[in-house]
Amino acid sequence: MLTAKSLRRMLQITEGITANIFHIINSLAIEAIESGQERITDAAIEKWEPEFDAEAAFA
């Protein structure tokens, strides 16, 4: 179960864009499975960073 703070952080990171929300959830799920934890935690959301800055890549 995720806290409201983590969900707000996820919305802040993704700017509420549905595709970005799916991307972060997918990335967090892969990390959770690979780590053996098998669940997305508040801590994982807090430390999550995007793989690259899309705006900088296209600037």
C-alpha positions as CSV (number, residue, x, y, z in Angstrom):
1,M,0.0,0.0,0.0
2,L,1.4,3.4,-1.0
3,T,1.0,6.5,1.0
4,A,-0.6,9.7,-0.3
5,K,2.8,11.4,-0.2
6,S,4.3,8.8,-2.6
7,L,1.3,9.1,-4.9
8,R,1.7,12.9,-5.0
9,R,5.5,12.4,-5.7
10,M,4.6,10.1,-8.6
11,L,2.2,12.7,-10.0
12,Q,4.8,15.4,-9.6
13,I,7.5,13.4,-11.4
14,T,5.1,12.4,-14.2
15,E,3.3,15.8,-14.4
16,G,0.1,13.8,-14.5
17,I,0.7,12.5,-18.0
18,T,-0.7,9.0,-18.3
19,A,2.1,7.6,-20.4
20,N,4.6,8.8,-17.9
21,I,2.7,7.3,-15.0
22,F,2.7,3.9,-16.8
23,H,6.4,4.3,-17.5
24,I,7.3,5.0,-13.8
25,I,5.0,2.1,-12.6
26,N,6.6,-0.3,-15.1
27,S,10.1,0.8,-14.1
28,L,9.3,0.5,-10.4
29,A,7.7,-2.9,-10.9
30,I,10.8,-4.2,-12.8
31,E,13.1,-2.9,-10.0
32,A,10.9,-4.6,-7.4
33,I,11.0,-7.9,-9.1
34,E,14.7,-7.8,-9.8
35,S,15.4,-6.8,-6.1
36,G,13.3,-9.7,-4.9
37,Q,11.0,-7.4,-3.0
38,E,8.2,-8.0,-5.5
39,R,6.3,-4.9,-4.5
40,I,6.5,-1.1,-5.1
41,T,7.3,0.7,-1.9
42,D,7.2,4.3,-0.8
43,A,11.0,4.3,-0.5
44,A,11.4,3.1,-4.2
45,I,9.2,6.0,-5.4
46,E,11.1,8.5,-3.3
47,K,14.5,7.4,-4.8
48,W,13.3,6.8,-8.3
49,E,15.0,8.9,-11.0
50,P,14.2,9.0,-14.7
51,E,16.7,7.2,-16.9
52,F,17.3,10.4,-18.8
53,D,16.0,13.9,-19.2
54,A,13.8,13.8,-22.3
55,E,13.8,17.6,-22.6
56,A,17.6,17.8,-22.5
57,A,17.8,15.0,-25.0
58,F,15.8,16.9,-27.6
59,A,17.1,20.4,-26.8
